Structure formats: structure tokens, C-alpha cells
Amino acid sequence: LKINIKQPIKKGWIKIEAPGYFPIEFKEQRIPMSSFPSDTIYLHGFKTGELTKLEQVYFRAGLPEIMEESYEQLNRLRDLLLLNPNIKIEIHGHVNLDENSAKKAQKLSKQRAIMVKNYLVSNGVAPNRLYPIGFGSSKPVYAKPKDESEKEANRRVEILIKENYQEILATRVAWRPPSKAVFKKVSTICLASSTEINRAGSEMIFALLC
């Protein structure tokens, strides 16, 4: 990460993203002046079969209705999918209901997963890339939740990388040239990220703040 600024920034927002990787955000980040304005940022790459919890996605109690405070996180997922058109995902819905309501739990979890899909489709993601699945309460984080926080952990949406065409291509080549820079404007801050790939196949992500 190379930074070129004329004065310190008290609260800046930096988002680093690149095809094939989960993005990283730094919110309200203090950016000081420095004689050596650079750092190394490592991004976590996708892998087929990888399961990730979608944080801060909330629904109305007992309903499939998405709450407004979830939109920011869903928009991040939308951006990731639009930046990576070669991946397909499963959307896993989970709820926290007792064993006597297994049928109701499965139905509600599937409805919630479908609502997440509908939100993404309405924001530009192709529907054939999204596979909603409801697991009901069959895969709890806590089998016997003791308090509300454990129940809340059971109520969740997870994303599974179902297919990653870019990963398939990568297995066919040992080396490829650097990709073109990806530019994203954040208010008055410009971010440019590019990928440099060496012959060993490892990747380093660089971002320029100007």
C-alpha cells in the first residue's frame, strides 16, 4: 500500500479490492504523514467450497423481511460479485427454532435466503449465479443456546463459493502477466489496486491513494 498525501487525514476510508479476493476496508482510519508512506496488505483469496458468514444481516423477528441496516453488508456482497463475474455462490439461511418447529424453521430459512438473492438480483447480479438454500435449525452454532447471544449466532446467513471459474483457469497456467489496474473513487480519494503475480504463483496486492 503506497500513500501520497499532502497533509495528515484524521478519519479516512480505504477500501482495497481485487478480482479473486475478499475486499478489506479501513473505516475512520487515521493516515499520518510519513517519510516511508507504504505498507503491505494481504488479501484472502476465494476457494471453491469456502464457507463465509455474512455479518450484520438482520431480518424481522419470525419473518423473511430484510432490515434496512443489512443493506450496507449486502451491498458489499453485491460489489464482490460484480467484481468477480466468474464465481457462483450458495446462500445458506439458518434460524434458531426448537426441534418441534423443524418444518417451519426450514421454510423460514429458505425464504430468508431467497430474499437475499432477490436483493442481489435487483442490484445487478445475474440470478443464475445465486443458489438459495434453507437449513432451518439443523446446523446450529450452539446446539443448546444458553442466552440471546448464542441464539443470535444461530440466526445467520452464510455464503458458500459454489463455483470459481477463475480458480479453474489458474490451475491451467503456472504464470500470467499482471492484471490491469482497477480504479475506484471514494469521495475525494482515489484507490488503484493491481495484482502482481510471480512465477511461484503467489500474489501481492498494491493500492495507491492519491
C-alpha positions as a LaTeX table, in Angstrom:
\begin{tabular}{lrrr}
\hline
Residue & $x$ (\AA) & $y$ (\AA) & $z$ (\AA) \\
\hline
Leu1 & 0.00 & 0.00 & 0.00 \\
Lys2 & 1.57 & 3.27 & $-1.13$ \\
Ile3 & 0.13 & 6.54 & 0.10 \\
Asn4 & 0.80 & 10.00 & $-1.32$ \\
Ile5 & $-0.90$ & 12.77 & 0.69 \\
Lys6 & $-0.12$ & 16.45 & 1.30 \\
Gln7 & $-1.42$ & 16.50 & 4.87 \\
Pro8 & $-2.47$ & 14.01 & 7.56 \\
Ile9 & $-6.01$ & 12.61 & 7.37 \\
Lys10 & $-7.83$ & 12.31 & 10.70 \\
Lys11 & $-10.58$ & 9.95 & 9.54 \\
Gly12 & $-10.16$ & 8.36 & 6.14 \\
Trp13 & $-11.85$ & 5.38 & 4.48 \\
Ile14 & $-9.80$ & 2.96 & 2.43 \\
Lys15 & $-11.24$ & 0.02 & 0.53 \\
Ile16 & $-8.89$ & $-2.43$ & $-1.17$ \\
Glu17 & $-10.37$ & $-4.92$ & $-3.61$ \\
Ala18 & $-9.11$ & $-7.07$ & $-6.46$ \\
Pro19 & $-10.63$ & $-9.86$ & $-8.58$ \\
Gly20 & $-10.33$ & $-13.22$ & $-6.85$ \\
Tyr21 & $-10.03$ & $-11.81$ & $-3.33$ \\
Phe22 & $-12.23$ & $-10.80$ & $-0.42$ \\
Pro23 & $-12.00$ & $-6.99$ & 0.00 \\
Ile24 & $-10.63$ & $-5.20$ & 3.04 \\
Glu25 & $-11.98$ & $-1.92$ & 4.42 \\
Phe26 & $-10.43$ & 0.51 & 6.87 \\
Lys27 & $-13.03$ & 2.91 & 8.26 \\
Glu28 & $-12.26$ & 6.12 & 10.15 \\
Gln29 & $-8.61$ & 5.34 & 9.71 \\
Arg30 & $-6.04$ & 7.94 & 10.77 \\
Ile31 & $-3.48$ & 8.36 & 7.98 \\
Pro32 & $-0.37$ & 10.21 & 9.18 \\
Met33 & 2.33 & 11.87 & 7.12 \\
Ser34 & 5.36 & 9.60 & 6.79 \\
Ser35 & 8.80 & 9.53 & 5.20 \\
Phe36 & 8.02 & 5.96 & 4.12 \\
Pro37 & 4.31 & 6.06 & 3.12 \\
Ser38 & 3.91 & 2.42 & 2.24 \\
Asp39 & 2.69 & $-0.85$ & 3.75 \\
Thr40 & 1.92 & $-4.39$ & 2.64 \\
Ile41 & $-1.69$ & $-5.55$ & 2.66 \\
Tyr42 & $-2.53$ & $-9.21$ & 2.15 \\
Leu43 & $-5.96$ & $-10.14$ & 0.80 \\
His44 & $-7.61$ & $-13.52$ & 1.31 \\
Gly45 & $-8.38$ & $-15.27$ & $-1.98$ \\
Phe46 & $-11.53$ & $-17.25$ & $-2.77$ \\
Lys47 & $-11.51$ & $-21.01$ & $-2.90$ \\
Thr48 & $-14.28$ & $-23.24$ & $-4.19$ \\
Gly49 & $-16.10$ & $-24.78$ & $-1.23$ \\
Glu50 & $-15.14$ & $-21.98$ & 1.16 \\
Leu51 & $-17.89$ & $-21.01$ & 3.61 \\
Thr52 & $-18.12$ & $-17.47$ & 4.99 \\
Lys53 & $-20.60$ & $-15.92$ & 7.41 \\
Leu54 & $-22.30$ & $-12.80$ & 6.11 \\
Glu55 & $-22.03$ & $-10.47$ & 9.09 \\
Gln56 & $-24.60$ & $-7.82$ & 10.04 \\
Val57 & $-27.51$ & $-9.17$ & 8.02 \\
Tyr58 & $-30.74$ & $-8.93$ & 10.02 \\
Phe59 & $-34.38$ & $-9.91$ & 9.48 \\
Arg60 & $-37.65$ & $-9.01$ & 11.20 \\
Ala61 & $-38.39$ & $-11.42$ & 14.04 \\
Gly62 & $-40.04$ & $-14.55$ & 12.64 \\
Leu63 & $-40.23$ & $-13.05$ & 9.14 \\
Pro64 & $-38.15$ & $-13.18$ & 5.93 \\
Glu65 & $-38.11$ & $-9.37$ & 5.69 \\
Ile66 & $-34.60$ & $-7.90$ & 5.46 \\
Met67 & $-33.98$ & $-4.98$ & 7.82 \\
Glu68 & $-32.57$ & $-1.74$ & 6.44 \\
Glu69 & $-29.35$ & $-1.91$ & 8.48 \\
Ser70 & $-28.41$ & $-5.01$ & 6.45 \\
Tyr71 & $-28.14$ & $-3.12$ & 3.16 \\
Glu72 & $-24.55$ & $-1.96$ & 3.68 \\
Gln73 & $-23.30$ & $-5.52$ & 4.09 \\
Leu74 & $-25.44$ & $-6.83$ & 1.22 \\
Asn75 & $-24.05$ & $-4.06$ & $-0.99$ \\
Arg76 & $-20.53$ & $-5.26$ & $-0.17$ \\
Leu77 & $-21.53$ & $-8.74$ & $-1.32$ \\
Arg78 & $-23.05$ & $-7.24$ & $-4.47$ \\
Asp79 & $-19.81$ & $-5.36$ & $-5.21$ \\
Leu80 & $-17.79$ & $-8.53$ & $-4.69$ \\
Leu81 & $-19.98$ & $-10.48$ & $-7.11$ \\
Leu82 & $-19.91$ & $-7.75$ & $-9.74$ \\
Leu83 & $-16.11$ & $-7.51$ & $-9.49$ \\
Asn84 & $-15.85$ & $-11.31$ & $-9.79$ \\
Pro85 & $-18.28$ & $-12.40$ & $-12.54$ \\
Asn86 & $-16.74$ & $-15.90$ & $-12.65$ \\
Ile87 & $-18.00$ & $-17.06$ & $-9.25$ \\
Lys88 & $-21.31$ & $-18.59$ & $-8.26$ \\
Ile89 & $-22.46$ & $-18.80$ & $-4.66$ \\
Glu90 & $-24.87$ & $-20.67$ & $-2.43$ \\
Ile91 & $-26.78$ & $-18.52$ & 0.06 \\
His92 & $-27.36$ & $-20.52$ & 3.25 \\
Gly93 & $-30.14$ & $-19.46$ & 5.59 \\
His94 & $-30.10$ & $-20.59$ & 9.24 \\
Val95 & $-32.57$ & $-19.86$ & 12.05 \\
Asn96 & $-32.86$ & $-20.62$ & 15.76 \\
Leu97 & $-36.07$ & $-22.52$ & 16.45 \\
Asp98 & $-36.84$ & $-25.50$ & 18.68 \\
Glu99 & $-36.89$ & $-29.06$ & 17.36 \\
Asn100 & $-40.70$ & $-29.15$ & 17.29 \\
Ser101 & $-40.72$ & $-26.46$ & 14.62 \\
Ala102 & $-38.30$ & $-28.07$ & 12.15 \\
Lys103 & $-40.62$ & $-27.66$ & 9.15 \\
Lys104 & $-41.33$ & $-24.02$ & 9.98 \\
Ala105 & $-37.62$ & $-23.35$ & 10.54 \\
Gln106 & $-36.65$ & $-24.82$ & 7.17 \\
Lys107 & $-39.30$ & $-22.77$ & 5.37 \\
Leu108 & $-38.30$ & $-19.51$ & 7.07 \\
Ser109 & $-34.59$ & $-20.04$ & 6.46 \\
Lys110 & $-35.21$ & $-20.75$ & 2.76 \\
Gln111 & $-37.40$ & $-17.64$ & 2.45 \\
Arg112 & $-34.67$ & $-15.51$ & 4.01 \\
Ala113 & $-32.04$ & $-16.93$ & 1.65 \\
Ile114 & $-34.37$ & $-16.16$ & $-1.28$ \\
Met115 & $-34.80$ & $-12.58$ & $-0.03$ \\
Val116 & $-31.02$ & $-12.12$ & $-0.04$ \\
Lys117 & $-30.92$ & $-13.48$ & $-3.60$ \\
Asn118 & $-33.72$ & $-11.14$ & $-4.68$ \\
Tyr119 & $-31.88$ & $-8.15$ & $-3.22$ \\
Leu120 & $-28.71$ & $-9.03$ & $-5.13$ \\
Val121 & $-30.61$ & $-9.64$ & $-8.37$ \\
Ser122 & $-32.40$ & $-6.29$ & $-8.04$ \\
Asn123 & $-28.96$ & $-4.70$ & $-7.73$ \\
Gly124 & $-27.45$ & $-6.14$ & $-10.88$ \\
Val125 & $-26.29$ & $-9.70$ & $-10.06$ \\
Ala126 & $-27.38$ & $-12.43$ & $-12.52$ \\
Pro127 & $-29.87$ & $-14.83$ & $-10.85$ \\
Asn128 & $-28.16$ & $-17.93$ & $-12.30$ \\
Arg129 & $-25.14$ & $-17.20$ & $-10.07$ \\
Leu130 & $-27.13$ & $-17.43$ & $-6.84$ \\
Tyr131 & $-28.46$ & $-20.59$ & $-5.17$ \\
Pro132 & $-30.56$ & $-20.02$ & $-2.01$ \\
Ile133 & $-30.75$ & $-22.94$ & 0.45 \\
Gly134 & $-32.59$ & $-23.15$ & 3.77 \\
Phe135 & $-31.11$ & $-25.30$ & 6.52 \\
Gly136 & $-33.65$ & $-24.40$ & 9.16 \\
Ser137 & $-32.19$ & $-25.03$ & 12.61 \\
Ser138 & $-30.38$ & $-28.22$ & 11.56 \\
Lys139 & $-26.85$ & $-26.72$ & 11.67 \\
Pro140 & $-26.68$ & $-24.54$ & 14.77 \\
Val141 & $-23.50$ & $-22.89$ & 16.00 \\
Tyr142 & $-24.80$ & $-23.69$ & 19.51 \\
Ala143 & $-26.86$ & $-26.89$ & 19.77 \\
Lys144 & $-28.33$ & $-25.78$ & 23.10 \\
Pro145 & $-28.11$ & $-21.97$ & 23.22 \\
Lys146 & $-27.94$ & $-20.63$ & 26.78 \\
Asp147 & $-28.57$ & $-16.95$ & 26.13 \\
Glu148 & $-29.70$ & $-14.49$ & 23.48 \\
Ser149 & $-26.20$ & $-14.00$ & 22.05 \\
Glu150 & $-25.90$ & $-17.73$ & 21.33 \\
Lys151 & $-29.37$ & $-17.75$ & 19.76 \\
Glu152 & $-28.33$ & $-14.78$ & 17.63 \\
Ala153 & $-25.25$ & $-16.71$ & 16.48 \\
Asn154 & $-27.54$ & $-19.50$ & 15.27 \\
Arg155 & $-29.55$ & $-16.99$ & 13.21 \\
Arg156 & $-27.23$ & $-16.31$ & 10.33 \\
Val157 & $-26.66$ & $-16.16$ & 6.59 \\
Glu158 & $-23.61$ & $-17.87$ & 5.13 \\
Ile159 & $-22.10$ & $-17.75$ & 1.67 \\
Leu160 & $-20.51$ & $-20.79$ & 0.01 \\
Ile161 & $-18.29$ & $-20.37$ & $-3.04$ \\
Lys162 & $-20.01$ & $-22.90$ & $-5.27$ \\
Glu163 & $-18.01$ & $-22.34$ & $-8.43$ \\
Asn164 & $-15.00$ & $-20.21$ & $-9.24$ \\
Tyr165 & $-14.15$ & $-20.28$ & $-12.94$ \\
Gln166 & $-11.11$ & $-18.06$ & $-12.34$ \\
Glu167 & $-9.72$ & $-20.73$ & $-9.99$ \\
Ile168 & $-10.19$ & $-23.37$ & $-12.69$ \\
Leu169 & $-8.27$ & $-21.23$ & $-15.17$ \\
Ala170 & $-5.49$ & $-20.64$ & $-12.65$ \\
Thr171 & $-4.81$ & $-24.39$ & $-12.40$ \\
Arg172 & $-4.08$ & $-24.47$ & $-16.13$ \\
Val173 & $-1.34$ & $-21.85$ & $-16.11$ \\
Ala174 & 1.77 & $-21.54$ & $-13.94$ \\
Trp175 & 2.20 & $-17.84$ & $-14.60$ \\
Arg176 & 0.30 & $-14.94$ & $-16.10$ \\
Pro177 & 1.18 & $-11.24$ & $-16.52$ \\
Pro178 & $-0.07$ & $-8.55$ & $-14.11$ \\
Ser179 & $-3.73$ & $-7.66$ & $-14.43$ \\
Lys180 & $-4.88$ & $-4.18$ & $-15.36$ \\
Ala181 & $-5.31$ & $-1.72$ & $-12.52$ \\
Val182 & $-8.77$ & $-1.41$ & $-11.01$ \\
Phe183 & $-9.70$ & 2.15 & $-10.07$ \\
Lys184 & $-12.32$ & 3.07 & $-7.51$ \\
Lys185 & $-13.11$ & 6.64 & $-6.44$ \\
Val186 & $-14.03$ & 7.14 & $-2.80$ \\
Ser187 & $-15.21$ & 10.73 & $-2.27$ \\
Thr188 & $-12.05$ & 12.74 & $-2.94$ \\
Ile189 & $-9.79$ & 9.69 & $-2.52$ \\
Cys190 & $-8.71$ & 7.54 & $-5.47$ \\
Leu191 & $-7.80$ & 3.93 & $-4.96$ \\
Ala192 & $-5.96$ & 1.92 & $-7.56$ \\
Ser193 & $-5.31$ & $-1.76$ & $-6.99$ \\
Ser194 & $-3.39$ & $-4.12$ & $-9.21$ \\
Thr195 & $-2.13$ & $-7.68$ & $-8.95$ \\
Glu196 & 1.46 & $-8.74$ & $-9.45$ \\
Ile197 & 1.90 & $-12.47$ & $-9.82$ \\
Asn198 & 5.33 & $-14.07$ & $-9.66$ \\
Arg199 & 6.40 & $-17.35$ & $-11.18$ \\
Ala200 & 5.70 & $-19.20$ & $-7.94$ \\
Gly201 & 2.05 & $-18.26$ & $-8.26$ \\
Ser202 & 1.90 & $-16.09$ & $-5.13$ \\
Glu203 & 0.14 & $-12.76$ & $-5.33$ \\
Met204 & 0.70 & $-9.33$ & $-3.79$ \\
Ile205 & $-1.87$ & $-6.55$ & $-3.84$ \\
Phe206 & $-0.80$ & $-2.93$ & $-4.06$ \\
Ala207 & $-3.07$ & 0.09 & $-3.65$ \\
Leu208 & $-2.33$ & 3.73 & $-4.43$ \\
Leu209 & $-4.05$ & 6.52 & $-2.52$ \\
Cys210 & $-3.80$ & 9.83 & $-4.39$ \\
\hline
\end{tabular}
